[in-house]
Amino acid sequence: MLPRTDTPGQNKWISQPCKGHVSSYRRVIAPVPALLAPAVMVWLALVNFPALLGVPEGDPLAWLLPAVYGAAALLGVVRALVLRAGQPAIYALVGMGAQSAPAQDTA
């Protein structure tokens, strides 16, 4: 980010404009540690989950709690696929913000 110099007396920050070319570092190299670091943290948390919970090794709680997160993720994917197949217009608006959603009659 660079300081804005076109307005005197103000210290506003703007991002550096994109020149239309993304370096291979930003496109290929930088995403690798950005993917690996959280993946390693999740793996370490799952491997050491009994210690994190303070339960003995092999306790059902040690695999049940991570399984709940996996089940919730799976349900979200299934719901998205059902929405995409059944209501593609609504699916296309997902992630676009509240202003892009069509008005619905609640009466």
Secondary structure, DSSP 8 states (H G I E B T S, - for coil): -EE--SSTT---EE-----S---HIIIIITHHHHHHHHHHHHHHHHHTHHHHHT--TT-HHHHHHHHHHHHHHHHHHHHHHHHHHH-HHHHHHTTS-GGGS------
